[in-house]
Structure formats: C-alpha cells, structure tokens
C-alpha cells in the first residue's frame, strides 16, 4: 500500500510540474507573438503612418483614453486612425522616433503590454490590453499618458519667440495672404500657441512678417508638424522668394 501511495504522489507531482511547464511555455510563446506584433506592426505602423497595418491589429471596437499635454484624451478607433491618416508621419517629420516594449503579462487569453513611444515632441507611456480571439492576439484597449508634460512641469521651459519673414513673388500676393490668414486661424487654435500676428512692411507690401509666441521650443517644433502648417509650406512653394521663410528667434528681456 505504501508503495502505491508513493507512486501516486510521484505521478501527481510530475503531472503538476508538466502542466506548469506547459503553461509557462504557452505564456512565453504568447508573449513572443505579442512582442512581434508590437515591433513589426504597432511601432512600425505609427512610425510610417501605415493605417492599414495598424487596423489589422486592433479590435474594431477599441477605445483609446489617457492624457496628452495635460489634457484628457479620448477617441474611438475610427477617430484615431482618421487623425493618423491626415497628419504627417513621424518618419516624414524627420524627428527621432523610438518604440520600446517594457513588459508583457499574459494570463490565458488576455494580456497587458507596457510600452513607451517617443515621437514628435511627445513621450508616451502606454498600457495596451490584448485579447486572443480565434487564435489571434488583438489590441482591444489603449491607455496613454504624455509623460513629457510632467517633465516640463518640473523645469519650466522658456517660451519660443520668433519673427517669420517671407517675400511673396509678384502675382501671388492675394493667394499667399489668403493662405496665411487660414494658417493664422488654425495656429491660434493650438493649445500651446500664445500669439500669431500677421502683418506686412509699409515699404514693401510683398513682405509678410509674422510674430509668433509658443509656450516652449517643443511647442513650436510641434506646430511645424501640424497638418495646417504642412499644407501652408507646400502651398507657397514657387510663390515665395527662394521657397524660403526666414526665422529670427528672440529672447524676451526681463521685466
């Protein structure tokens, strides 16, 4: 009888260890698959602005929440993808981009991935929820926080003050000034723009002078990547002297 009991206990112990080993093996394989999705589709899709690539890894009803520049952020998946389709991609902006997987936790058919994404002048810390549906891991919820905002709150950045000057070529005055008015209206809606005043020189009506103030240098850099700024830069090609906008940065004197 003792021999039978001992044999049974040994079998149960081995069976339990085998189950544990199989579970860990499955979890490791699932972690690898999720990591591959993040590296090959998620980060690459964001970097290149490839909406089709991103769409295939999201569940259609995915919601996105969090904060950006200290403001609440809430979007449906269609809203998020539409915004991405109409903005300049991080790749085309020429700015540094980095996606990093910090951790992945898997429990059966659910998982959480903790990642960091640095793009434009944002530094996002993200928690991404995954669910395994029909054998395929899909992103079902996205939570983001712009930690760059909290960093700038610790050390206040100096404001970005500048004067932009452009010389309009003869025959394009009306078109360019109309486009500039549209740019001004859109720029003034930016959260970190404090001033955008357009004027012309009295002695040179074809010279447009714009006085701009932004809350920080990063805010000005972000402004240049916005759809309305990019549209203006593209529109004035061939309509301004040397296709050039001169920028003179100013330092405010202490009061």
C-alpha positions in Angstrom: 0.0 0.0 0.0 2.8 2.4 0.9 4.4 1.7 -2.5 1.2 2.5 -4.3 0.6 5.8 -2.4 4.2 6.8 -3.1 3.9 6.1 -6.8 0.6 8.0 -7.0 2.2 11.0 -5.3 5.2 10.9 -7.6 2.9 10.8 -10.6 0.7 13.7 -9.4 3.9 15.7 -8.7 5.3 15.0 -12.1 1.9 15.7 -13.8 1.6 19.0 -11.9 5.1 20.1 -12.9 4.4 19.1 -16.5 1.2 21.2 -16.6 3.1 24.1 -15.1 5.9 23.8 -17.6 3.4 23.6 -20.5 1.6 26.7 -19.2 4.8 28.7 -18.9 5.8 27.5 -22.4 2.4 28.7 -23.8 2.7 32.1 -22.0 6.2 32.6 -23.3 5.1 31.8 -26.8 2.1 34.2 -26.5 4.5 36.9 -25.1 6.7 36.4 -28.1 3.8 36.8 -30.5 2.6 39.9 -28.8 6.1 41.4 -28.8 6.3 40.6 -32.5 3.0 42.4 -33.2 4.3 45.4 -31.3 7.7 45.6 -33.1 6.5 44.7 -36.6 3.1 46.3 -36.8 2.4 48.7 -33.9 5.6 50.7 -33.7 6.3 50.5 -37.5 2.7 51.4 -38.3 2.8 54.5 -36.1 6.3 55.5 -37.4 5.3 55.3 -41.1 1.6 56.3 -40.7 0.5 53.0 -42.2 -3.2 53.0 -41.2 -3.9 49.6 -42.9 -1.1 47.9 -40.9 -2.4 49.3 -37.7 -6.0 48.5 -38.5 -5.3 44.8 -38.7 -4.0 44.5 -35.1 -6.9 46.4 -33.5 -10.3 45.1 -32.5 -12.9 47.2 -34.3 -14.4 48.5 -31.1 -11.2 49.5 -29.4 -11.2 52.7 -27.4 -8.3 55.0 -26.5 -8.0 57.0 -23.3 -5.4 59.0 -21.4 -3.9 62.4 -21.4 -1.8 64.5 -23.9 -0.1 67.7 -22.8 -2.0 67.5 -19.6 -5.4 67.4 -21.4 -7.9 64.5 -21.3 -7.6 62.2 -24.4 -10.5 60.0 -25.5 -11.0 58.6 -29.0 -12.7 55.8 -30.8 -10.6 53.7 -33.2 -12.0 55.3 -36.4 -11.3 58.8 -35.0 -7.7 57.8 -34.1 -7.0 56.2 -37.5 -8.6 59.1 -39.4 -6.4 61.5 -37.5 -3.3 59.5 -38.3 -4.2 59.3 -42.0 -4.3 63.2 -42.1 -1.2 64.0 -40.2 2.5 64.0 -41.2 4.0 60.7 -40.1 6.9 60.7 -37.6 9.0 59.2 -40.4 8.3 62.1 -42.8 8.8 64.6 -40.0 12.4 63.7 -39.7 12.2 63.8 -35.9 13.5 61.0 -33.7 11.2 58.0 -33.1 11.6 55.2 -30.6 9.2 52.4 -29.6 10.2 50.2 -26.6 8.5 47.2 -25.1 8.9 47.4 -21.3 6.8 44.4 -20.1 4.2 41.9 -21.3 2.0 39.9 -18.9 -0.2 37.0 -20.2 -3.0 35.2 -18.5 -4.8 32.6 -20.6 -6.5 34.7 -23.4 -5.8 38.2 -22.0 -2.6 40.2 -21.8 -1.2 43.6 -20.9 1.8 45.2 -22.7 3.6 48.2 -21.2 5.4 50.2 -23.8 7.0 53.6 -24.4 6.7 55.6 -27.6 8.7 58.7 -28.3 7.5 60.7 -31.3 7.5 64.3 -32.4 7.9 66.1 -29.0 5.8 63.6 -27.1 7.0 60.9 -24.8 4.1 58.4 -24.3 3.9 55.8 -21.6 1.2 53.3 -22.7 -0.7 50.3 -21.4 -2.1 48.1 -24.2 -4.7 45.5 -23.5 -4.7 42.4 -25.8 -7.3 39.6 -26.1 -6.8 36.3 -28.0 -9.7 35.9 -30.4 -9.9 32.9 -32.8 -6.3 32.2 -32.1 -5.1 35.8 -32.9 -4.0 38.4 -30.5 -5.8 41.7 -31.0 -5.3 45.1 -29.3 -8.7 45.9 -27.5 -7.8 48.9 -25.4 -5.2 51.6 -25.3 -4.3 53.9 -22.4 -1.7 56.6 -22.9 -0.1 59.3 -20.9 2.2 62.0 -22.2 5.0 61.9 -19.6 6.9 64.7 -21.4 4.3 67.0 -20.0 5.1 66.1 -16.4 8.8 66.6 -17.1 8.2 70.1 -18.4 6.2 70.8 -15.3 9.3 70.1 -13.1 11.5 72.5 -15.0 9.6 75.2 -16.8 10.7 75.7 -20.4 11.4 79.1 -21.8 8.9 80.4 -24.3 9.7 80.3 -28.0 9.5 83.8 -29.5 10.2 84.4 -33.2 9.6 86.5 -36.2 9.0 84.7 -39.5 9.5 86.7 -42.8 8.7 85.7 -46.3 8.9 87.6 -49.6 5.9 86.9 -51.9 6.7 86.7 -55.6 4.8 89.2 -57.8 1.4 87.9 -58.9 0.9 85.6 -55.9 0.2 88.2 -53.3 -3.6 87.5 -53.0 -3.2 83.7 -52.9 -0.4 83.7 -50.3 -2.1 86.2 -48.0 -5.3 84.2 -48.1 -3.4 81.0 -47.2 -1.5 82.9 -44.4 -4.9 84.0 -42.9 -6.0 80.4 -42.9 -2.8 79.3 -41.3 -3.1 82.0 -38.6 -6.7 81.0 -37.8 -5.6 77.3 -37.3 -2.4 78.1 -35.5 -4.3 80.2 -32.9 -6.3 77.1 -32.0 -3.2 75.2 -31.0 -3.1 74.8 -27.2 0.5 76.0 -26.9 0.4 78.9 -29.2 0.1 82.2 -27.4 0.4 84.7 -30.3 0.4 84.6 -34.1 0.1 88.1 -35.7 0.5 88.6 -39.4 1.5 92.0 -41.0 3.2 93.5 -44.0 6.0 96.0 -44.2 4.8 99.5 -45.1 7.7 100.0 -47.6 7.4 96.5 -49.0 3.8 95.2 -49.4 5.1 91.8 -50.7 7.0 91.2 -47.5 4.9 89.3 -44.9 6.1 89.4 -41.3 4.7 87.1 -38.6 5.3 87.5 -34.9 4.8 84.2 -33.1 5.0 83.1 -29.4 4.7 79.5 -28.2 4.8 78.1 -24.7 8.1 76.3 -25.4 10.5 75.4 -28.1 8.9 71.9 -28.3 5.5 73.6 -28.9 7.0 75.5 -31.9 8.5 72.3 -33.2 5.2 70.5 -32.9 3.5 73.4 -34.7 5.6 72.8 -37.8 4.4 69.2 -38.0 0.7 70.1 -37.9 -1.4 69.5 -41.0 -2.3 73.2 -41.4 1.4 74.2 -41.2 2.5 71.5 -43.6 -0.3 72.4 -46.0 0.9 76.1 -46.0 4.5 75.1 -46.6 3.5 73.0 -49.6 1.1 75.7 -51.0 3.7 78.5 -51.0 6.3 76.6 -52.9 7.1 78.5 -56.1 5.2 81.5 -54.7 7.7 83.0 -52.3 11.3 84.0 -52.9 13.7 81.1 -52.9 10.9 79.0 -51.3 12.3 80.3 -48.0 10.8 81.5 -44.8 13.4 83.4 -42.6 13.2 82.8 -38.9 14.6 85.2 -36.3 14.4 83.9 -32.7 14.1 86.4 -30.0 14.9 86.5 -26.3 12.5 88.4 -24.1 14.2 91.0 -21.8 13.4 90.5 -18.1 10.6 92.8 -16.8 
